[in-house]
Amino acid sequence: MLKIKFTYDKLIKKLNEIINGGKDMTQADKNFIDTCKEIIEHGYSSEGTGVRTRWQDGTEANYLSIVGVTNKYDVEKEFPMITLRNNTKTVINAIDEILWIWQKKSNNIHDLNSHIWDQWADEDGSLGKTYGYQLGKKYQFKTKEGIQEMDQVDYVLYLLTHDQASRRIMTNLFNHEELKDMNLEPCAYGTQWLVKEGKLHLILNQRSQDMLAANGWNTMQYAALMHMFAQCAGLKVGTLTHNIGDCHIYDRHIPLVKKLLEAKTMDVTPKLIIKNPTKNFYEFKIEDFEVEGYDYNKEVKIGKFPVAI
C-alpha cells in the first residue's frame, strides 16, 4: 500500500508542479526555460556548416539550434520579464532601442544610448539601410481618404485609429532590394497588429535569435511597443506571439544557460508603467517607463558574456 503524506506547503508545491511544471515563474521564464531545454536536448549542431558568426578571437561561433519556435505572452496579464537573472537595467536599454528604431527611425548608433550596435557601425556610426532606415522610408498607401504618403510606422498608427478591423496592419524590414546596403540584415523583421474586442495583439516574426543575448530583450521591447501603440489608439494590450525561425544557443553560452536553467525562478507579476499619458507616439521618452512588481534571482550571476558577431 502506497502511503502519501502531505503538509499544507507540500500540497501547494504539488499544485504548482501541476500548473507550472514545478516552478513559480513568469510567462517569460517558462518560455525561456522550455525553449532552452529543447535546444540543448534536441538542437541541430552548426559545426562543419561554415557559419558566418565569429567570436572576438576569430574562432567560429558555432551553436545548437531548433527550427520554428513560437512563444506566446499575455501582455495584459504581465510584462514579459525573465527572473532568472537581473533585467532591471536591461529593460530600459531594450525600450530605448525600440524607440531608436520605431520612433527616431534611426540607423545611426550616435542616436542610441547603449552600445549594442557599435561593432556593426561604420566610421560615421551608420548601420546602413537597415532597421530605422527602413521604417522611415515613405510609401504610397491606400486609406479611406484616398492614397496618402507616409512611412510604415505612421501607417500602422493610422490603421489602429481609423481601421481597427483591418488584417493588413503589417510592417516589413527585410527589403531584398537593399539587403546589400545593410551592415546586418534585420533579425526581428516583421510585425502584424490585430485588434480584437478592444485589445491590441502583436505577431512578431524573427529570422534568427540568440537565446541568451536577445530572447528577453526582444520580448520586453516589443511588449513595450504594444503598450505605446495601444495607449495611442485607446486600446488595451493583448497577446504577443513571437515566431522565431532559427532559435539558437552559441557554444560558449551553453554552460551559462545551463546555470540559469538550474536557478530558482521568482513568483512575481511584472507590470509596465507608462507615466506619460500622451496619445502621440512621438512624445514618449525613455524616462516615461518603469516596471513594478519585478524581482530576480540574486544568487545566480553569469557576469558579462561574449557576444558572437
PENOR-V311801 format. One record per residue. N is the residue number from 1. PHI is phi as a letter, one per 20 degrees, with the letter a starting at -180 (NA if undefined). PSI is psi in whole degrees, -180 to 180 (NA if undefined). OMEGA is omega in degrees with one decimal (999 if undefined). Layout:
n->N phi->PHI psi->PSI omega->OMEGA
n->N phi->PHI psi->PSI omega->OMEGA
This chain:
n->1 phi->NA psi->130 omega->-178.7
n->2 phi->e psi->121 omega->179.2
n->3 phi->d psi->129 omega->179.1
n->4 phi->d psi->121 omega->-178.7
n->5 phi->d psi->122 omega->-178.7
n->6 phi->d psi->133 omega->162.3
n->7 phi->e psi->172 omega->179.1
n->8 phi->f psi->-45 omega->-178.8
n->9 phi->f psi->-39 omega->179.1
n->10 phi->f psi->-35 omega->177.5
n->11 phi->f psi->-45 omega->177.7
n->12 phi->f psi->-42 omega->178.6
n->13 phi->f psi->-41 omega->-180.0
n->14 phi->f psi->-41 omega->177.5
n->15 phi->f psi->-40 omega->177.6
n->16 phi->f psi->-36 omega->177.6
n->17 phi->f psi->-38 omega->-179.9
n->18 phi->f psi->-45 omega->-173.9
n->19 phi->f psi->-45 omega->-170.4
n->20 phi->d psi->16 omega->179.0
n->21 phi->m psi->26 omega->173.7
n->22 phi->o psi->-8 omega->-178.3
n->23 phi->c psi->146 omega->168.0
n->24 phi->e psi->124 omega->-173.1
n->25 phi->b psi->162 omega->173.3
n->26 phi->f psi->166 omega->174.2
n->27 phi->g psi->-39 omega->-179.5
n->28 phi->f psi->-41 omega->176.4
n->29 phi->g psi->-49 omega->-176.2
n->30 phi->f psi->-46 omega->-179.8
n->31 phi->f psi->-41 omega->179.1
n->32 phi->f psi->-48 omega->-178.5
n->33 phi->f psi->-49 omega->-178.1
n->34 phi->f psi->-43 omega->-178.3
n->35 phi->f psi->-44 omega->-179.8
n->36 phi->f psi->-39 omega->177.3
n->37 phi->f psi->-41 omega->179.1
n->38 phi->f psi->-42 omega->179.9
n->39 phi->f psi->-47 omega->-177.2
n->40 phi->f psi->-38 omega->-176.1
n->41 phi->e psi->-32 omega->-172.1
n->42 phi->c psi->9 omega->-174.0
n->43 phi->f psi->154 omega->174.0
n->44 phi->e psi->140 omega->176.1
n->45 phi->e psi->140 omega->178.6
n->46 phi->e psi->-2 omega->-177.2
n->47 phi->g psi->134 omega->179.4
n->48 phi->n psi->5 omega->-177.6
n->49 phi->d psi->-2 omega->179.0
n->50 phi->m psi->52 omega->-176.5
n->51 phi->f psi->150 omega->177.5
n->52 phi->f psi->-38 omega->-171.1
n->53 phi->f psi->146 omega->179.9
n->54 phi->c psi->153 omega->168.6
n->55 phi->e psi->168 omega->-176.4
n->56 phi->f psi->-24 omega->178.3
n->57 phi->e psi->4 omega->175.5
n->58 phi->n psi->-10 omega->-179.7
n->59 phi->f psi->156 omega->179.5
n->60 phi->f psi->135 omega->174.5
n->61 phi->e psi->87 omega->179.5
n->62 phi->e psi->169 omega->-172.6
n->63 phi->b psi->167 omega->167.0
n->64 phi->d psi->139 omega->-177.4
n->65 phi->b psi->156 omega->169.8
n->66 phi->c psi->162 omega->-172.1
n->67 phi->d psi->133 omega->172.1
n->68 phi->m psi->66 omega->179.1
n->69 phi->e psi->137 omega->172.9
n->70 phi->c psi->119 omega->176.1
n->71 phi->d psi->138 omega->-176.2
n->72 phi->c psi->143 omega->-179.1
n->73 phi->c psi->132 omega->172.9
n->74 phi->e psi->95 omega->-172.7
n->75 phi->f psi->-26 omega->175.4
n->76 phi->f psi->-37 omega->-178.6
n->77 phi->f psi->-47 omega->179.7
n->78 phi->b psi->150 omega->175.3
n->79 phi->f psi->129 omega->-170.1
n->80 phi->f psi->96 omega->179.2
n->81 phi->c psi->132 omega->176.2
n->82 phi->f psi->134 omega->-179.8
n->83 phi->d psi->-1 omega->-178.3
n->84 phi->f psi->-20 omega->175.0
n->85 phi->b psi->169 omega->-172.9
n->86 phi->f psi->121 omega->177.4
n->87 phi->d psi->17 omega->-176.6
n->88 phi->f psi->-40 omega->177.2
n->89 phi->e psi->-34 omega->-178.5
n->90 phi->g psi->-40 omega->-177.2
n->91 phi->f psi->-36 omega->179.5
n->92 phi->f psi->-43 omega->177.6
n->93 phi->f psi->-35 omega->178.9
n->94 phi->f psi->-42 omega->178.0
n->95 phi->f psi->-38 omega->177.2
n->96 phi->g psi->-39 omega->179.5
n->97 phi->f psi->-38 omega->-178.9
n->98 phi->f psi->-33 omega->174.4
n->99 phi->f psi->-37 omega->178.3
n->100 phi->f psi->-41 omega->-177.5
n->101 phi->f psi->-50 omega->-169.2
n->102 phi->e psi->-30 omega->-177.6
n->103 phi->e psi->-52 omega->177.6
n->104 phi->f psi->-23 omega->-178.3
n->105 phi->l psi->46 omega->-175.3
n->106 phi->d psi->151 omega->172.1
n->107 phi->c psi->21 omega->-177.8
n->108 phi->d psi->128 omega->-175.1
n->109 phi->f psi->-17 omega->178.6
n->110 phi->f psi->-14 omega->177.1
n->111 phi->e psi->3 omega->-175.6
n->112 phi->d psi->138 omega->-176.7
n->113 phi->f psi->-31 omega->179.1
n->114 phi->e psi->177 omega->-176.6
n->115 phi->d psi->25 omega->-174.3
n->116 phi->f psi->-21 omega->-177.6
n->117 phi->d psi->3 omega->-173.2
n->118 phi->g psi->-39 omega->-174.1
n->119 phi->f psi->-15 omega->179.2
n->120 phi->d psi->-3 omega->-175.9
n->121 phi->e psi->151 omega->175.1
n->122 phi->e psi->-173 omega->-175.2
n->123 phi->f psi->-20 omega->178.3
n->124 phi->e psi->-2 omega->-179.3
n->125 phi->n psi->3 omega->-176.6
n->126 phi->e psi->145 omega->174.0
n->127 phi->e psi->6 omega->-175.7
n->128 phi->n psi->-163 omega->-172.5
n->129 phi->e psi->58 omega->-176.0
n->130 phi->c psi->168 omega->176.0
n->131 phi->l psi->-112 omega->-173.9
n->132 phi->g psi->-32 omega->178.1
n->133 phi->g psi->-44 omega->-178.4
n->134 phi->f psi->-38 omega->-179.9
n->135 phi->f psi->-23 omega->179.8
n->136 phi->e psi->-10 omega->179.8
n->137 phi->f psi->138 omega->-178.7
n->138 phi->e psi->144 omega->-179.9
n->139 phi->c psi->165 omega->174.0
n->140 phi->e psi->113 omega->-177.9
n->141 phi->d psi->145 omega->173.2
n->142 phi->f psi->130 omega->175.1
n->143 phi->c psi->173 omega->178.6
n->144 phi->f psi->-19 omega->177.8
n->145 phi->e psi->6 omega->-178.2
n->146 phi->o psi->-170 omega->-179.4
n->147 phi->f psi->129 omega->177.0
n->148 phi->c psi->146 omega->178.4
n->149 phi->e psi->125 omega->177.2
n->150 phi->a psi->171 omega->177.3
n->151 phi->e psi->178 omega->-173.9
n->152 phi->f psi->-37 omega->-179.7
n->153 phi->f psi->-48 omega->-179.2
n->154 phi->f psi->-30 omega->177.3
n->155 phi->f psi->-40 omega->175.3
n->156 phi->f psi->-48 omega->-179.3
n->157 phi->f psi->-38 omega->177.5
n->158 phi->f psi->-49 omega->-177.4
n->159 phi->f psi->-34 omega->-179.9
n->160 phi->f psi->-21 omega->177.7
n->161 phi->d psi->-23 omega->-175.3
n->162 phi->d psi->-19 omega->-176.0
n->163 phi->b psi->67 omega->-173.9
n->164 phi->f psi->-17 omega->178.8
n->165 phi->e psi->-7 omega->-176.4
n->166 phi->f psi->141 omega->172.7
n->167 phi->d psi->21 omega->-178.7
n->168 phi->c psi->25 omega->179.8
n->169 phi->e psi->90 omega->-170.1
n->170 phi->c psi->155 omega->171.5
n->171 phi->c psi->157 omega->179.4
n->172 phi->b psi->123 omega->179.3
n->173 phi->d psi->-9 omega->-175.3
n->174 phi->e psi->75 omega->-178.2
n->175 phi->e psi->103 omega->-174.0
n->176 phi->f psi->-33 omega->-178.8
n->177 phi->f psi->-28 omega->-174.5
n->178 phi->d psi->14 omega->177.0
n->179 phi->g psi->-35 omega->-178.6
n->180 phi->f psi->-19 omega->-177.3
n->181 phi->d psi->10 omega->-179.7
n->182 phi->d psi->133 omega->175.9
n->183 phi->f psi->-27 omega->172.1
n->184 phi->b psi->128 omega->178.6
n->185 phi->f psi->144 omega->-177.0
n->186 phi->g psi->137 omega->174.3
n->187 phi->e psi->-62 omega->172.1
n->188 phi->e psi->106 omega->-166.7
n->189 phi->d psi->-18 omega->-172.9
n->190 phi->b psi->144 omega->175.1
n->191 phi->c psi->152 omega->168.3
n->192 phi->c psi->130 omega->-177.0
n->193 phi->d psi->130 omega->-177.3
n->194 phi->c psi->135 omega->178.1
n->195 phi->d psi->124 omega->179.3
n->196 phi->c psi->119 omega->176.8
n->197 phi->l psi->46 omega->175.3
n->198 phi->m psi->8 omega->178.9
n->199 phi->d psi->142 omega->178.8
n->200 phi->e psi->123 omega->178.5
n->201 phi->d psi->148 omega->-179.4
n->202 phi->c psi->134 omega->169.3
n->203 phi->d psi->120 omega->179.6
n->204 phi->d psi->125 omega->178.6
n->205 phi->d psi->130 omega->-176.3
n->206 phi->c psi->129 omega->-175.9
n->207 phi->f psi->-32 omega->-171.6
n->208 phi->b psi->141 omega->178.2
n->209 phi->b psi->130 omega->170.9
n->210 phi->e psi->109 omega->-171.0
n->211 phi->f psi->-43 omega->-176.2
n->212 phi->f psi->-45 omega->-173.7
n->213 phi->e psi->-33 omega->-165.8
n->214 phi->c psi->-16 omega->-173.2
n->215 phi->f psi->-56 omega->179.2
n->216 phi->f psi->-36 omega->-179.3
n->217 phi->g psi->-53 omega->-176.7
n->218 phi->f psi->-43 omega->-178.5
n->219 phi->f psi->-40 omega->178.9
n->220 phi->f psi->-45 omega->-174.3
n->221 phi->f psi->-36 omega->179.4
n->222 phi->f psi->-28 omega->171.8
n->223 phi->f psi->-38 omega->176.5
n->224 phi->f psi->-40 omega->177.3
n->225 phi->f psi->-38 omega->174.9
n->226 phi->g psi->-45 omega->179.7
n->227 phi->f psi->-43 omega->-179.7
n->228 phi->f psi->-49 omega->-179.2
n->229 phi->f psi->-39 omega->179.1
n->230 phi->f psi->-44 omega->178.7
n->231 phi->f psi->-41 omega->-179.9
n->232 phi->f psi->-32 omega->-175.5
n->233 phi->e psi->3 omega->-179.8
n->234 phi->m psi->36 omega->-177.1
n->235 phi->d psi->166 omega->168.9
n->236 phi->e psi->161 omega->176.4
n->237 phi->e psi->145 omega->179.2
n->238 phi->d psi->-123 omega->-175.8
n->239 phi->d psi->149 omega->170.9
n->240 phi->d psi->118 omega->176.5
n->241 phi->d psi->118 omega->-174.0
n->242 phi->d psi->109 omega->178.7
n->243 phi->e psi->126 omega->-178.3
n->244 phi->c psi->127 omega->-179.5
n->245 phi->f psi->-67 omega->177.8
n->246 phi->d psi->111 omega->-176.4
n->247 phi->d psi->119 omega->-167.9
n->248 phi->c psi->161 omega->171.4
n->249 phi->c psi->124 omega->-179.8
n->250 phi->f psi->153 omega->-174.0
n->251 phi->g psi->-42 omega->-178.4
n->252 phi->f psi->-9 omega->177.8
n->253 phi->e psi->-18 omega->-173.2
n->254 phi->g psi->-46 omega->178.0
n->255 phi->f psi->-35 omega->179.7
n->256 phi->f psi->-41 omega->178.5
n->257 phi->f psi->-42 omega->178.2
n->258 phi->f psi->-37 omega->177.3
n->259 phi->f psi->-41 omega->178.0
n->260 phi->f psi->-39 omega->-178.2
n->261 phi->f psi->-23 omega->178.5
n->262 phi->e psi->-8 omega->-175.1
n->263 phi->f psi->156 omega->177.1
n->264 phi->e psi->129 omega->176.7
n->265 phi->e psi->163 omega->-178.9
n->266 phi->d psi->141 omega->179.1
n->267 phi->e psi->81 omega->-176.5
n->268 phi->c psi->166 omega->176.6
n->269 phi->c psi->88 omega->-177.9
n->270 phi->f psi->144 omega->176.4
n->271 phi->c psi->134 omega->176.2
n->272 phi->e psi->128 omega->178.0
n->273 phi->d psi->126 omega->174.3
n->274 phi->d psi->113 omega->-174.1
n->275 phi->e psi->-11 omega->179.3
n->276 phi->e psi->117 omega->-176.4
n->277 phi->e psi->7 omega->-174.2
n->278 phi->g psi->151 omega->171.2
n->279 phi->d psi->11 omega->176.8
n->280 phi->d psi->111 omega->-176.3
n->281 phi->g psi->-32 omega->-174.7
n->282 phi->e psi->2 omega->177.5
n->283 phi->d psi->-7 omega->178.8
n->284 phi->f psi->138 omega->176.3
n->285 phi->c psi->157 omega->-175.2
n->286 phi->f psi->-31 omega->-179.6
n->287 phi->f psi->-5 omega->178.6
n->288 phi->f psi->-8 omega->-170.8
n->289 phi->d psi->138 omega->170.3
n->290 phi->b psi->158 omega->-178.8
n->291 phi->d psi->132 omega->175.5
n->292 phi->d psi->153 omega->174.0
n->293 phi->m psi->22 omega->-179.1
n->294 phi->d psi->142 omega->170.9
n->295 phi->b psi->165 omega->-176.0
n->296 phi->b psi->163 omega->179.4
n->297 phi->f psi->114 omega->-176.1
n->298 phi->e psi->-5 omega->-178.2
n->299 phi->e psi->-27 omega->-176.8
n->300 phi->e psi->123 omega->178.7
n->301 phi->c psi->125 omega->179.3
n->302 phi->d psi->-9 omega->176.3
n->303 phi->m psi->-169 omega->177.7
n->304 phi->f psi->127 omega->-177.3
n->305 phi->d psi->156 omega->-179.0
n->306 phi->f psi->148 omega->178.0
n->307 phi->d psi->129 omega->-179.6
n->308 phi->f psi->143 omega->-179.8
n->309 phi->c psi->NA omega->999
